[in-house]
Amino acid sequence: MAELNDPLVTLTADAKKEIDKLGKDIERSEDDLKALEELGLDVSRLRDKINWARKAREIVLKRMT
């Protein structure tokens, strides 16, 4: 049986590069969200989606590298 520290799969170099790019996209999205918030828009659903994306990215990096 595989230990919890063993990766589920090994990411290719291209996949790792794309996941790194997603981190930058998430950061940019957070900045855009702040701007929308300053305009008085309700961004709670968008914030939930960004938080989910950040968590999913962390899990993939943790379990698949």
mmCIF file of the N, C-alpha and C atoms, coordinates in Angstrom:
data_MODEL
# 
_entry.id   MODEL 
# 
loop_
_atom_site.group_PDB 
_atom_site.id 
_atom_site.type_symbol 
_atom_site.label_atom_id 
_atom_site.label_alt_id 
_atom_site.label_comp_id 
_atom_site.label_asym_id 
_atom_site.label_entity_id 
_atom_site.label_seq_id 
_atom_site.pdbx_PDB_ins_code 
_atom_site.Cartn_x 
_atom_site.Cartn_y 
_atom_site.Cartn_z 
_atom_site.occupancy 
_atom_site.B_iso_or_equiv 
_atom_site.pdbx_formal_charge 
_atom_site.auth_seq_id 
_atom_site.auth_comp_id 
_atom_site.auth_asym_id 
_atom_site.auth_atom_id 
_atom_site.pdbx_PDB_model_num 
ATOM 1   N N  . MET A 1 1  ? 0.842   -1.175 0.000   1.00 0.00 ? 1  MET A N  1 
ATOM 2   C CA . MET A 1 1  ? 0.000   0.000  0.000   1.00 0.00 ? 1  MET A CA 1 
ATOM 3   C C  . MET A 1 1  ? 0.889   1.241  0.000   1.00 0.00 ? 1  MET A C  1 
ATOM 4   N N  . ALA A 1 2  ? 0.530   2.249  -0.800  1.00 0.00 ? 2  ALA A N  1 
ATOM 5   C CA . ALA A 1 2  ? 1.324   3.469  -0.904  1.00 0.00 ? 2  ALA A CA 1 
ATOM 6   C C  . ALA A 1 2  ? 1.185   4.306  0.364   1.00 0.00 ? 2  ALA A C  1 
ATOM 7   N N  . GLU A 1 3  ? 2.270   4.909  0.744   1.00 0.00 ? 3  GLU A N  1 
ATOM 8   C CA . GLU A 1 3  ? 2.233   5.795  1.899   1.00 0.00 ? 3  GLU A CA 1 
ATOM 9   C C  . GLU A 1 3  ? 1.616   7.125  1.501   1.00 0.00 ? 3  GLU A C  1 
ATOM 10  N N  . LEU A 1 4  ? 1.146   7.879  2.492   1.00 0.00 ? 4  LEU A N  1 
ATOM 11  C CA . LEU A 1 4  ? 0.526   9.174  2.206   1.00 0.00 ? 4  LEU A CA 1 
ATOM 12  C C  . LEU A 1 4  ? 1.500   10.155 1.578   1.00 0.00 ? 4  LEU A C  1 
ATOM 13  N N  . ASN A 1 5  ? 2.766   9.978  1.806   1.00 0.00 ? 5  ASN A N  1 
ATOM 14  C CA . ASN A 1 5  ? 3.754   10.902 1.250   1.00 0.00 ? 5  ASN A CA 1 
ATOM 15  C C  . ASN A 1 5  ? 4.106   10.581 -0.193  1.00 0.00 ? 5  ASN A C  1 
ATOM 16  N N  . ASP A 1 6  ? 3.719   9.392  -0.662  1.00 0.00 ? 6  ASP A N  1 
ATOM 17  C CA . ASP A 1 6  ? 3.990   9.031  -2.052  1.00 0.00 ? 6  ASP A CA 1 
ATOM 18  C C  . ASP A 1 6  ? 3.048   9.807  -2.965  1.00 0.00 ? 6  ASP A C  1 
ATOM 19  N N  . PRO A 1 7  ? 3.564   10.393 -4.040  1.00 0.00 ? 7  PRO A N  1 
ATOM 20  C CA . PRO A 1 7  ? 2.685   11.126 -4.950  1.00 0.00 ? 7  PRO A CA 1 
ATOM 21  C C  . PRO A 1 7  ? 1.703   10.188 -5.641  1.00 0.00 ? 7  PRO A C  1 
ATOM 22  N N  . LEU A 1 8  ? 0.488   10.687 -5.877  1.00 0.00 ? 8  LEU A N  1 
ATOM 23  C CA . LEU A 1 8  ? -0.511  9.890  -6.586  1.00 0.00 ? 8  LEU A CA 1 
ATOM 24  C C  . LEU A 1 8  ? -0.056  9.635  -8.013  1.00 0.00 ? 8  LEU A C  1 
ATOM 25  N N  . VAL A 1 9  ? 0.440   10.671 -8.653  1.00 0.00 ? 9  VAL A N  1 
ATOM 26  C CA . VAL A 1 9  ? 1.023   10.587 -9.994  1.00 0.00 ? 9  VAL A CA 1 
ATOM 27  C C  . VAL A 1 9  ? 2.185   11.570 -10.034 1.00 0.00 ? 9  VAL A C  1 
ATOM 28  N N  . THR A 1 10 ? 3.009   11.450 -11.028 1.00 0.00 ? 10 THR A N  1 
ATOM 29  C CA . THR A 1 10 ? 4.105   12.391 -11.196 1.00 0.00 ? 10 THR A CA 1 
ATOM 30  C C  . THR A 1 10 ? 3.746   13.338 -12.330 1.00 0.00 ? 10 THR A C  1 
ATOM 31  N N  . LEU A 1 11 ? 3.777   14.610 -12.039 1.00 0.00 ? 11 LEU A N  1 
ATOM 32  C CA . LEU A 1 11 ? 3.448   15.610 -13.054 1.00 0.00 ? 11 LEU A CA 1 
ATOM 33  C C  . LEU A 1 11 ? 4.590   15.755 -14.050 1.00 0.00 ? 11 LEU A C  1 
ATOM 34  N N  . THR A 1 12 ? 4.227   15.984 -15.286 1.00 0.00 ? 12 THR A N  1 
ATOM 35  C CA . THR A 1 12 ? 5.241   16.272 -16.294 1.00 0.00 ? 12 THR A CA 1 
ATOM 36  C C  . THR A 1 12 ? 5.751   17.690 -16.075 1.00 0.00 ? 12 THR A C  1 
ATOM 37  N N  . ALA A 1 13 ? 6.852   18.015 -16.708 1.00 0.00 ? 13 ALA A N  1 
ATOM 38  C CA . ALA A 1 13 ? 7.411   19.369 -16.589 1.00 0.00 ? 13 ALA A CA 1 
ATOM 39  C C  . ALA A 1 13 ? 6.430   20.397 -17.133 1.00 0.00 ? 13 ALA A C  1 
ATOM 40  N N  . ASP A 1 14 ? 5.742   20.058 -18.232 1.00 0.00 ? 14 ASP A N  1 
ATOM 41  C CA . ASP A 1 14 ? 4.758   20.985 -18.801 1.00 0.00 ? 14 ASP A CA 1 
ATOM 42  C C  . ASP A 1 14 ? 3.580   21.200 -17.861 1.00 0.00 ? 14 ASP A C  1 
ATOM 43  N N  . ALA A 1 15 ? 3.109   20.122 -17.232 1.00 0.00 ? 15 ALA A N  1 
ATOM 44  C CA . ALA A 1 15 ? 1.998   20.239 -16.294 1.00 0.00 ? 15 ALA A CA 1 
ATOM 45  C C  . ALA A 1 15 ? 2.397   21.097 -15.099 1.00 0.00 ? 15 ALA A C  1 
ATOM 46  N N  . LYS A 1 16 ? 3.605   20.890 -14.603 1.00 0.00 ? 16 LYS A N  1 
ATOM 47  C CA . LYS A 1 16 ? 4.096   21.691 -13.467 1.00 0.00 ? 16 LYS A CA 1 
ATOM 48  C C  . LYS A 1 16 ? 4.176   23.164 -13.841 1.00 0.00 ? 16 LYS A C  1 
ATOM 49  N N  . LYS A 1 17 ? 4.624   23.439 -15.072 1.00 0.00 ? 17 LYS A N  1 
ATOM 50  C CA . LYS A 1 17 ? 4.719   24.822 -15.540 1.00 0.00 ? 17 LYS A CA 1 
ATOM 51  C C  . LYS A 1 17 ? 3.326   25.464 -15.609 1.00 0.00 ? 17 LYS A C  1 
ATOM 52  N N  . GLU A 1 18 ? 2.348   24.713 -16.076 1.00 0.00 ? 18 GLU A N  1 
ATOM 53  C CA . GLU A 1 18 ? 0.980   25.225 -16.167 1.00 0.00 ? 18 GLU A CA 1 
ATOM 54  C C  . GLU A 1 18 ? 0.394   25.474 -14.778 1.00 0.00 ? 18 GLU A C  1 
ATOM 55  N N  . ILE A 1 19 ? 0.695   24.601 -13.840 1.00 0.00 ? 19 ILE A N  1 
ATOM 56  C CA . ILE A 1 19 ? 0.198   24.791 -12.474 1.00 0.00 ? 19 ILE A CA 1 
ATOM 57  C C  . ILE A 1 19 ? 0.858   26.008 -11.836 1.00 0.00 ? 19 ILE A C  1 
ATOM 58  N N  . ASP A 1 20 ? 2.128   26.224 -12.117 1.00 0.00 ? 20 ASP A N  1 
ATOM 59  C CA . ASP A 1 20 ? 2.792   27.435 -11.625 1.00 0.00 ? 20 ASP A CA 1 
ATOM 60  C C  . ASP A 1 20 ? 2.143   28.679 -12.221 1.00 0.00 ? 20 ASP A C  1 
ATOM 61  N N  . LYS A 1 21 ? 1.796   28.610 -13.500 1.00 0.00 ? 21 LYS A N  1 
ATOM 62  C CA . LYS A 1 21 ? 1.130   29.722 -14.164 1.00 0.00 ? 21 LYS A CA 1 
ATOM 63  C C  . LYS A 1 21 ? -0.236  29.989 -13.521 1.00 0.00 ? 21 LYS A C  1 
ATOM 64  N N  . LEU A 1 22 ? -0.927  28.931 -13.124 1.00 0.00 ? 22 LEU A N  1 
ATOM 65  C CA . LEU A 1 22 ? -2.214  29.100 -12.457 1.00 0.00 ? 22 LEU A CA 1 
ATOM 66  C C  . LEU A 1 22 ? -2.076  29.900 -11.169 1.00 0.00 ? 22 LEU A C  1 
ATOM 67  N N  . GLY A 1 23 ? -0.974  29.705 -10.459 1.00 0.00 ? 23 GLY A N  1 
ATOM 68  C CA . GLY A 1 23 ? -0.741  30.479 -9.239  1.00 0.00 ? 23 GLY A CA 1 
ATOM 69  C C  . GLY A 1 23 ? -0.701  31.964 -9.528  1.00 0.00 ? 23 GLY A C  1 
ATOM 70  N N  . LYS A 1 24 ? -0.054  32.341 -10.620 1.00 0.00 ? 24 LYS A N  1 
ATOM 71  C CA . LYS A 1 24 ? 0.008   33.752 -11.011 1.00 0.00 ? 24 LYS A CA 1 
ATOM 72  C C  . LYS A 1 24 ? -1.366  34.249 -11.441 1.00 0.00 ? 24 LYS A C  1 
ATOM 73  N N  . ASP A 1 25 ? -2.116  33.402 -12.135 1.00 0.00 ? 25 ASP A N  1 
ATOM 74  C CA . ASP A 1 25 ? -3.468  33.769 -12.551 1.00 0.00 ? 25 ASP A CA 1 
ATOM 75  C C  . ASP A 1 25 ? -4.377  33.987 -11.341 1.00 0.00 ? 25 ASP A C  1 
ATOM 76  N N  . ILE A 1 26 ? -4.228  33.149 -10.336 1.00 0.00 ? 26 ILE A N  1 
ATOM 77  C CA . ILE A 1 26 ? -5.029  33.297 -9.115  1.00 0.00 ? 26 ILE A CA 1 
ATOM 78  C C  . ILE A 1 26 ? -4.694  34.614 -8.428  1.00 0.00 ? 26 ILE A C  1 
ATOM 79  N N  . GLU A 1 27 ? -3.412  34.953 -8.353  1.00 0.00 ? 27 GLU A N  1 
ATOM 80  C CA . GLU A 1 27 ? -3.005  36.219 -7.732  1.00 0.00 ? 27 GLU A CA 1 
ATOM 81  C C  . GLU A 1 27 ? -3.600  37.413 -8.483  1.00 0.00 ? 27 GLU A C  1 
ATOM 82  N N  . ARG A 1 28 ? -3.548  37.362 -9.814  1.00 0.00 ? 28 ARG A N  1 
ATOM 83  C CA . ARG A 1 28 ? -4.132  38.442 -10.616 1.00 0.00 ? 28 ARG A CA 1 
ATOM 84  C C  . ARG A 1 28 ? -5.632  38.534 -10.396 1.00 0.00 ? 28 ARG A C  1 
ATOM 85  N N  . SER A 1 29 ? -6.285  37.387 -10.290 1.00 0.00 ? 29 SER A N  1 
ATOM 86  C CA . SER A 1 29 ? -7.726  37.363 -10.053 1.00 0.00 ? 29 SER A CA 1 
ATOM 87  C C  . SER A 1 29 ? -8.071  38.001 -8.712  1.00 0.00 ? 29 SER A C  1 
ATOM 88  N N  . GLU A 1 30 ? -7.232  37.749 -7.715  1.00 0.00 ? 30 GLU A N  1 
ATOM 89  C CA . GLU A 1 30 ? -7.459  38.357 -6.406  1.00 0.00 ? 30 GLU A CA 1 
ATOM 90  C C  . GLU A 1 30 ? -7.351  39.872 -6.489  1.00 0.00 ? 30 GLU A C  1 
ATOM 91  N N  . ASP A 1 31 ? -6.387  40.373 -7.256  1.00 0.00 ? 31 ASP A N  1 
ATOM 92  C CA . ASP A 1 31 ? -6.253  41.821 -7.438  1.00 0.00 ? 31 ASP A CA 1 
ATOM 93  C C  . ASP A 1 31 ? -7.480  42.394 -8.136  1.00 0.00 ? 31 ASP A C  1 
ATOM 94  N N  . ASP A 1 32 ? -7.964  41.710 -9.170  1.00 0.00 ? 32 ASP A N  1 
ATOM 95  C CA . ASP A 1 32 ? -9.166  42.155 -9.876  1.00 0.00 ? 32 ASP A CA 1 
ATOM 96  C C  . ASP A 1 32 ? -10.373 42.140 -8.950  1.00 0.00 ? 32 ASP A C  1 
ATOM 97  N N  . LEU A 1 33 ? -10.438 41.139 -8.106  1.00 0.00 ? 33 LEU A N  1 
ATOM 98  C CA . LEU A 1 33 ? -11.534 41.026 -7.159  1.00 0.00 ? 33 LEU A CA 1 
ATOM 99  C C  . LEU A 1 33 ? -11.539 42.198 -6.181  1.00 0.00 ? 33 LEU A C  1 
ATOM 100 N N  . LYS A 1 34 ? -10.368 42.611 -5.742  1.00 0.00 ? 34 LYS A N  1 
ATOM 101 C CA . LYS A 1 34 ? -10.267 43.764 -4.843  1.00 0.00 ? 34 LYS A CA 1 
ATOM 102 C C  . LYS A 1 34 ? -10.808 45.021 -5.515  1.00 0.00 ? 34 LYS A C  1 
ATOM 103 N N  . ALA A 1 35 ? -10.503 45.175 -6.786  1.00 0.00 ? 35 ALA A N  1 
ATOM 104 C CA . ALA A 1 35 ? -10.993 46.339 -7.526  1.00 0.00 ? 35 ALA A CA 1 
ATOM 105 C C  . ALA A 1 35 ? -12.518 46.308 -7.616  1.00 0.00 ? 35 ALA A C  1 
ATOM 106 N N  . LEU A 1 36 ? -13.081 45.156 -7.912  1.00 0.00 ? 36 LEU A N  1 
ATOM 107 C CA . LEU A 1 36 ? -14.537 45.043 -7.983  1.00 0.00 ? 36 LEU A CA 1 
ATOM 108 C C  . LEU A 1 36 ? -15.177 45.315 -6.622  1.00 0.00 ? 36 LEU A C  1 
ATOM 109 N N  . GLU A 1 37 ? -14.507 44.849 -5.591  1.00 0.00 ? 37 GLU A N  1 
ATOM 110 C CA . GLU A 1 37 ? -15.000 45.079 -4.223  1.00 0.00 ? 37 GLU A CA 1 
ATOM 111 C C  . GLU A 1 37 ? -15.007 46.572 -3.892  1.00 0.00 ? 37 GLU A C  1 
ATOM 112 N N  . GLU A 1 38 ? -13.966 47.283 -4.318  1.00 0.00 ? 38 GLU A N  1 
ATOM 113 C CA . GLU A 1 38 ? -13.900 48.732 -4.098  1.00 0.00 ? 38 GLU A CA 1 
ATOM 114 C C  . GLU A 1 38 ? -15.031 49.463 -4.800  1.00 0.00 ? 38 GLU A C  1 
ATOM 115 N N  . LEU A 1 39 ? -15.519 48.886 -5.880  1.00 0.00 ? 39 LEU A N  1 
ATOM 116 C CA . LEU A 1 39 ? -16.643 49.475 -6.605  1.00 0.00 ? 39 LEU A CA 1 
ATOM 117 C C  . LEU A 1 39 ? -17.977 49.163 -5.940  1.00 0.00 ? 39 LEU A C  1 
ATOM 118 N N  . GLY A 1 40 ? -17.928 48.361 -4.883  1.00 0.00 ? 40 GLY A N  1 
ATOM 119 C CA . GLY A 1 40 ? -19.135 48.054 -4.126  1.00 0.00 ? 40 GLY A CA 1 
ATOM 120 C C  . GLY A 1 40 ? -19.883 46.816 -4.590  1.00 0.00 ? 40 GLY A C  1 
ATOM 121 N N  . LEU A 1 41 ? -19.256 46.021 -5.426  1.00 0.00 ? 41 LEU A N  1 
ATOM 122 C CA . LEU A 1 41 ? -19.911 44.807 -5.914  1.00 0.00 ? 41 LEU A CA 1 
ATOM 123 C C  . LEU A 1 41 ? -19.772 43.669 -4.910  1.00 0.00 ? 41 LEU A C  1 
ATOM 124 N N  . ASP A 1 42 ? -20.779 42.824 -4.869  1.00 0.00 ? 42 ASP A N  1 
ATOM 125 C CA . ASP A 1 42 ? -20.727 41.635 -4.028  1.00 0.00 ? 42 ASP A CA 1 
ATOM 126 C C  . ASP A 1 42 ? -19.875 40.591 -4.751  1.00 0.00 ? 42 ASP A C  1 
ATOM 127 N N  . VAL A 1 43 ? -18.753 40.265 -4.188  1.00 0.00 ? 43 VAL A N  1 
ATOM 128 C CA . VAL A 1 43 ? -17.819 39.337 -4.825  1.00 0.00 ? 43 VAL A CA 1 
ATOM 129 C C  . VAL A 1 43 ? -17.674 38.032 -4.033  1.00 0.00 ? 43 VAL A C  1 
ATOM 130 N N  . SER A 1 44 ? -18.623 37.768 -3.150  1.00 0.00 ? 44 SER A N  1 
ATOM 131 C CA . SER A 1 44 ? -18.491 36.606 -2.265  1.00 0.00 ? 44 SER A CA 1 
ATOM 132 C C  . SER A 1 44 ? -18.417 35.294 -3.047  1.00 0.00 ? 44 SER A C  1 
ATOM 133 N N  . ARG A 1 45 ? -19.230 35.132 -4.071  1.00 0.00 ? 45 ARG A N  1 
ATOM 134 C CA . ARG A 1 45 ? -19.180 33.892 -4.853  1.00 0.00 ? 45 ARG A CA 1 
ATOM 135 C C  . ARG A 1 45 ? -17.874 33.779 -5.631  1.00 0.00 ? 45 ARG A C  1 
ATOM 136 N N  . LEU A 1 46 ? -17.436 34.884 -6.197  1.00 0.00 ? 46 LEU A N  1 
ATOM 137 C CA . LEU A 1 46 ? -16.166 34.869 -6.926  1.00 0.00 ? 46 LEU A CA 1 
ATOM 138 C C  . LEU A 1 46 ? -15.014 34.567 -5.977  1.00 0.00 ? 46 LEU A C  1 
ATOM 139 N N  . ARG A 1 47 ? -15.054 35.136 -4.783  1.00 0.00 ? 47 ARG A N  1 
ATOM 140 C CA . ARG A 1 47 ? -13.998 34.876 -3.798  1.00 0.00 ? 47 ARG A CA 1 
ATOM 141 C C  . ARG A 1 47 ? -13.973 33.394 -3.417  1.00 0.00 ? 47 ARG A C  1 
ATOM 142 N N  . ASP A 1 48 ? -15.156 32.797 -3.259  1.00 0.00 ? 48 ASP A N  1 
ATOM 143 C CA . ASP A 1 48 ? -15.221 31.359 -2.951  1.00 0.00 ? 48 ASP A CA 1 
ATOM 144 C C  . ASP A 1 48 ? -14.564 30.533 -4.050  1.00 0.00 ? 48 ASP A C  1 
ATOM 145 N N  . LYS A 1 49 ? -14.808 30.902 -5.302  1.00 0.00 ? 49 LYS A N  1 
ATOM 146 C CA . LYS A 1 49 ? -14.226 30.165 -6.423  1.00 0.00 ? 49 LYS A CA 1 
ATOM 147 C C  . LYS A 1 49 ? -12.703 30.326 -6.468  1.00 0.00 ? 49 LYS A C  1 
ATOM 148 N N  . ILE A 1 50 ? -12.225 31.517 -6.189  1.00 0.00 ? 50 ILE A N  1 
ATOM 149 C CA . ILE A 1 50 ? -10.783 31.755 -6.172  1.00 0.00 ? 50 ILE A CA 1 
ATOM 150 C C  . ILE A 1 50 ? -10.141 30.987 -5.019  1.00 0.00 ? 50 ILE A C  1 
ATOM 151 N N  . ASN A 1 51 ? -10.788 30.985 -3.867  1.00 0.00 ? 51 ASN A N  1 
ATOM 152 C CA . ASN A 1 51 ? -10.267 30.227 -2.729  1.00 0.00 ? 51 ASN A CA 1 
ATOM 153 C C  . ASN A 1 51 ? -10.225 28.738 -3.036  1.00 0.00 ? 51 ASN A C  1 
ATOM 154 N N  . TRP A 1 52 ? -11.259 28.233 -3.736  1.00 0.00 ? 52 TRP A N  1 
ATOM 155 C CA . TRP A 1 52 ? -11.275 26.827 -4.130  1.00 0.00 ? 52 TRP A CA 1 
ATOM 156 C C  . TRP A 1 52 ? -10.115 26.538 -5.089  1.00 0.00 ? 52 TRP A C  1 
ATOM 157 N N  . ALA A 1 53 ? -9.903  27.426 -6.051  1.00 0.00 ? 53 ALA A N  1 
ATOM 158 C CA . ALA A 1 53 ? -8.824  27.232 -7.026  1.00 0.00 ? 53 ALA A CA 1 
ATOM 159 C C  . ALA A 1 53 ? -7.468  27.198 -6.325  1.00 0.00 ? 53 ALA A C  1 
ATOM 160 N N  . ARG A 1 54 ? -7.271  28.088 -5.366  1.00 0.00 ? 54 ARG A N  1 
ATOM 161 C CA . ARG A 1 54 ? -6.006  28.119 -4.628  1.00 0.00 ? 54 ARG A CA 1 
ATOM 162 C C  . ARG A 1 54 ? -5.804  26.815 -3.860  1.00 0.00 ? 54 ARG A C  1 
ATOM 163 N N  . LYS A 1 55 ? -6.867  26.350 -3.189  1.00 0.00 ? 55 LYS A N  1 
ATOM 164 C CA . LYS A 1 55 ? -6.760  25.120 -2.410  1.00 0.00 ? 55 LYS A CA 1 
ATOM 165 C C  . LYS A 1 55 ? -6.525  23.911 -3.333  1.00 0.00 ? 55 LYS A C  1 
ATOM 166 N N  . ALA A 1 56 ? -7.238  23.856 -4.449  1.00 0.00 ? 56 ALA A N  1 
ATOM 167 C CA . ALA A 1 56 ? -7.068  22.746 -5.389  1.00 0.00 ? 56 ALA A CA 1 
ATOM 168 C C  . ALA A 1 56 ? -5.639  22.717 -5.915  1.00 0.00 ? 56 ALA A C  1 
ATOM 169 N N  . ARG A 1 57 ? -5.093  23.881 -6.240  1.00 0.00 ? 57 ARG A N  1 
ATOM 170 C CA . ARG A 1 57 ? -3.715  23.969 -6.729  1.00 0.00 ? 57 ARG A CA 1 
ATOM 171 C C  . ARG A 1 57 ? -2.737  23.461 -5.676  1.00 0.00 ? 57 ARG A C  1 
ATOM 172 N N  . GLU A 1 58 ? -2.950  23.865 -4.429  1.00 0.00 ? 58 GLU A N  1 
ATOM 173 C CA . GLU A 1 58 ? -2.076  23.407 -3.330  1.00 0.00 ? 58 GLU A CA 1 
ATOM 174 C C  . GLU A 1 58 ? -2.125  21.885 -3.176  1.00 0.00 ? 58 GLU A C  1 
ATOM 175 N N  . ILE A 1 59 ? -3.321  21.321 -3.271  1.00 0.00 ? 59 ILE A N  1 
ATOM 176 C CA . ILE A 1 59 ? -3.474  19.873 -3.122  1.00 0.00 ? 59 ILE A CA 1 
ATOM 177 C C  . ILE A 1 59 ? -2.760  19.154 -4.257  1.00 0.00 ? 59 ILE A C  1 
ATOM 178 N N  . VAL A 1 60 ? -2.941  19.632 -5.469  1.00 0.00 ? 60 VAL A N  1 
ATOM 179 C CA . VAL A 1 60 ? -2.288  19.000 -6.616  1.00 0.00 ? 60 VAL A CA 1 
ATOM 180 C C  . VAL A 1 60 ? -0.769  19.056 -6.449  1.00 0.00 ? 60 VAL A C  1 
ATOM 181 N N  . LEU A 1 61 ? -0.256  20.211 -6.067  1.00 0.00 ? 61 LEU A N  1 
ATOM 182 C CA . LEU A 1 61 ? 1.193   20.335 -5.895  1.00 0.00 ? 61 LEU A CA 1 
ATOM 183 C C  . LEU A 1 61 ? 1.698   19.439 -4.762  1.00 0.00 ? 61 LEU A C  1 
ATOM 184 N N  . LYS A 1 62 ? 0.920   19.334 -3.710  1.00 0.00 ? 62 LYS A N  1 
ATOM 185 C CA . LYS A 1 62 ? 1.328   18.543 -2.556  1.00 0.00 ? 62 LYS A CA 1 
ATOM 186 C C  . LYS A 1 62 ? 1.266   17.046 -2.836  1.00 0.00 ? 62 LYS A C  1 
ATOM 187 N N  . ARG A 1 63 ? 0.212   16.597 -3.521  1.00 0.00 ? 63 ARG A N  1 
ATOM 188 C CA . ARG A 1 63 ? 0.001   15.166 -3.694  1.00 0.00 ? 63 ARG A CA 1 
ATOM 189 C C  . ARG A 1 63 ? 0.521   14.606 -5.011  1.00 0.00 ? 63 ARG A C  1 
ATOM 190 N N  . MET A 1 64 ? 0.885   15.475 -5.941  1.00 0.00 ? 64 MET A N  1 
ATOM 191 C CA . MET A 1 64 ? 1.278   14.970 -7.254  1.00 0.00 ? 64 MET A CA 1 
ATOM 192 C C  . MET A 1 64 ? 2.662   15.430 -7.695  1.00 0.00 ? 64 MET A C  1 
ATOM 193 N N  . THR A 1 65 ? 3.482   15.820 -6.751  1.00 0.00 ? 65 THR A N  1 
ATOM 194 C CA . THR A 1 65 ? 4.851   16.197 -7.116  1.00 0.00 ? 65 THR A CA 1 
ATOM 195 C C  . THR A 1 65 ? 5.817   15.543 -6.152  1.00 0.00 ? 65 THR A C  1 
# 
